Amino acid sequence: MLIGLPTETKDRERRVALDPNAVAAATRAGHRVLVQVGAGQGAGFADAEYRKAGGELVADAADVWSADLVVKV
C-alpha cells in the first residue's frame, strides 16, 4: 500500500500523524510511505529521520495526496 504523510497546514498545528518509528514499522511491513518535506518539523522530527526510517521524501503535496491512504491529524 502507498501511504501519504502530508505537512499539516492548519494554523498553529504542530503535530504529525506518523513519527519516524511509525514510518519504519510501515515500511518493514512492506508499505511505501511518501513524506512531504517538512511534515514532521513542527513536532521535532527532521526529514533525515523519515528518510532513515524508509520514508520517501517528496516536495509536492499532490504526490502525497495521490497515495492509497493519507494520514493526517
C-alpha atoms as an extended CHARMM CRD file, in Angstrom:
* protein
*
        73  EXT
         1         1  MET       CA              0.0000000000        0.0000000000        0.0000000000  PROA      1               0.0000000000
         2         2  LEU       CA              1.1640000000        3.5470000000       -0.6990000000  PROA      2               0.0000000000
         3         3  ILE       CA              0.7660000000        5.7730000000        2.3730000000  PROA      3               0.0000000000
         4         4  GLY       CA              0.9590000000        9.5690000000        2.2230000000  PROA      4               0.0000000000
         5         5  LEU       CA              2.0340000000       11.8200000000        5.0930000000  PROA      5               0.0000000000
         6         6  PRO       CA              1.3360000000       15.4810000000        4.2590000000  PROA      6               0.0000000000
         7         7  THR       CA              2.5630000000       18.5640000000        6.0580000000  PROA      7               0.0000000000
         8         8  GLU       CA             -0.2410000000       19.9130000000        8.2360000000  PROA      8               0.0000000000
         9         9  THR       CA             -1.4910000000       23.2930000000        7.0190000000  PROA      9               0.0000000000
        10        10  LYS       CA             -3.8190000000       24.3640000000        9.8150000000  PROA      10              0.0000000000
        11        11  ASP       CA             -2.6280000000       27.4750000000       11.6480000000  PROA      11              0.0000000000
        12        12  ARG       CA             -0.5430000000       26.5960000000       14.7500000000  PROA      12              0.0000000000
        13        13  GLU       CA             -0.8140000000       22.8380000000       14.1090000000  PROA      13              0.0000000000
        14        14  ARG       CA              2.4870000000       21.2530000000       15.0870000000  PROA      14              0.0000000000
        15        15  ARG       CA              1.5000000000       17.5950000000       15.3120000000  PROA      15              0.0000000000
        16        16  VAL       CA              2.2160000000       14.9860000000       12.6790000000  PROA      16              0.0000000000
        17        17  ALA       CA              0.2070000000       11.8060000000       12.1140000000  PROA      17              0.0000000000
        18        18  LEU       CA              3.2300000000        9.4600000000       11.8860000000  PROA      18              0.0000000000
        19        19  ASP       CA              6.5670000000        9.7400000000       13.6200000000  PROA      19              0.0000000000
        20        20  PRO       CA              9.6890000000        8.1740000000       12.1040000000  PROA      20              0.0000000000
        21        21  ASN       CA              9.1860000000        4.9850000000       14.1690000000  PROA      21              0.0000000000
        22        22  ALA       CA              5.7220000000        4.5170000000       12.6770000000  PROA      22              0.0000000000
        23        23  VAL       CA              7.1190000000        5.0750000000        9.1820000000  PROA      23              0.0000000000
        24        24  ALA       CA              9.7930000000        2.4490000000        9.8620000000  PROA      24              0.0000000000
        25        25  ALA       CA              7.1410000000       -0.0330000000       11.0290000000  PROA      25              0.0000000000
        26        26  ALA       CA              5.0500000000        0.5960000000        7.9020000000  PROA      26              0.0000000000
        27        27  THR       CA              7.9960000000        0.1420000000        5.5650000000  PROA      27              0.0000000000
        28        28  ARG       CA              9.0770000000       -3.0370000000        7.3650000000  PROA      28              0.0000000000
        29        29  ALA       CA              5.5590000000       -4.3400000000        6.7440000000  PROA      29              0.0000000000
        30        30  GLY       CA              6.0790000000       -3.7790000000        3.0210000000  PROA      30              0.0000000000
        31        31  HSD       CA              4.3420000000       -0.4370000000        2.5530000000  PROA      31              0.0000000000
        32        32  ARG       CA              5.7590000000        2.6340000000        0.8210000000  PROA      32              0.0000000000
        33        33  VAL       CA              5.4360000000        5.9140000000        2.7150000000  PROA      33              0.0000000000
        34        34  LEU       CA              5.5730000000        9.2540000000        0.9300000000  PROA      34              0.0000000000
        35        35  VAL       CA              6.5100000000       12.0060000000        3.3780000000  PROA      35              0.0000000000
        36        36  GLN       CA              6.0450000000       15.6080000000        2.3460000000  PROA      36              0.0000000000
        37        37  VAL       CA              9.1650000000       17.6620000000        3.0150000000  PROA      37              0.0000000000
        38        38  GLY       CA              8.8490000000       19.3400000000        6.4130000000  PROA      38              0.0000000000
        39        39  ALA       CA              5.9150000000       17.1930000000        7.5710000000  PROA      39              0.0000000000
        40        40  GLY       CA              7.4640000000       16.4580000000       10.9650000000  PROA      40              0.0000000000
        41        41  GLN       CA              9.3170000000       19.6960000000       11.5250000000  PROA      41              0.0000000000
        42        42  GLY       CA              6.7460000000       21.2490000000       13.8790000000  PROA      42              0.0000000000
        43        43  ALA       CA              6.7650000000       18.1230000000       16.0320000000  PROA      43              0.0000000000
        44        44  GLY       CA             10.5620000000       17.9990000000       16.1740000000  PROA      44              0.0000000000
        45        45  PHE       CA             11.2220000000       15.3380000000       13.5180000000  PROA      45              0.0000000000
        46        46  ALA       CA             13.7210000000       16.1280000000       10.7620000000  PROA      46              0.0000000000
        47        47  ASP       CA             13.3130000000       14.9980000000        7.1670000000  PROA      47              0.0000000000
        48        48  ALA       CA             16.5090000000       12.9670000000        7.5730000000  PROA      48              0.0000000000
        49        49  GLU       CA             14.8310000000       10.8860000000       10.3070000000  PROA      49              0.0000000000
        50        50  TYR       CA             11.9680000000        9.9930000000        7.9640000000  PROA      50              0.0000000000
        51        51  ARG       CA             14.4130000000        9.1420000000        5.1740000000  PROA      51              0.0000000000
        52        52  LYS       CA             16.4250000000        6.9150000000        7.5430000000  PROA      52              0.0000000000
        53        53  ALA       CA             13.1590000000        5.2040000000        8.5710000000  PROA      53              0.0000000000
        54        54  GLY       CA             12.4620000000        4.3120000000        4.9380000000  PROA      54              0.0000000000
        55        55  GLY       CA             10.1400000000        7.1650000000        4.0120000000  PROA      55              0.0000000000
        56        56  GLU       CA             10.3680000000        8.7070000000        0.5620000000  PROA      56              0.0000000000
        57        57  LEU       CA             10.5480000000       12.4940000000        0.7950000000  PROA      57              0.0000000000
        58        58  VAL       CA              8.5330000000       14.4340000000       -1.7780000000  PROA      58              0.0000000000
        59        59  ALA       CA              8.2100000000       18.1790000000       -2.2100000000  PROA      59              0.0000000000
        60        60  ASP       CA              4.8240000000       18.2540000000       -3.9350000000  PROA      60              0.0000000000
        61        61  ALA       CA              1.7400000000       17.8570000000       -1.7390000000  PROA      61              0.0000000000
        62        62  ALA       CA             -0.1890000000       16.4840000000       -4.7400000000  PROA      62              0.0000000000
        63        63  ASP       CA              2.1080000000       13.4370000000       -4.7730000000  PROA      63              0.0000000000
        64        64  VAL       CA              1.3470000000       12.7270000000       -1.1210000000  PROA      64              0.0000000000
        65        65  TRP       CA             -2.3870000000       13.1850000000       -1.6380000000  PROA      65              0.0000000000
        66        66  SER       CA             -2.3720000000       10.7080000000       -4.5360000000  PROA      66              0.0000000000
        67        67  ALA       CA             -1.4740000000        7.8340000000       -2.1600000000  PROA      67              0.0000000000
        68        68  ASP       CA             -3.8630000000        4.9670000000       -1.4170000000  PROA      68              0.0000000000
        69        69  LEU       CA             -4.0700000000        6.0800000000        2.2260000000  PROA      69              0.0000000000
        70        70  VAL       CA             -3.3640000000        9.6020000000        3.5010000000  PROA      70              0.0000000000
        71        71  VAL       CA             -2.7980000000       10.0520000000        7.2280000000  PROA      71              0.0000000000
        72        72  LYS       CA             -3.0720000000       13.4270000000        8.9220000000  PROA      72              0.0000000000
        73        73  VAL       CA             -4.0300000000       14.9770000000       12.2170000000  PROA      73              0.0000000000
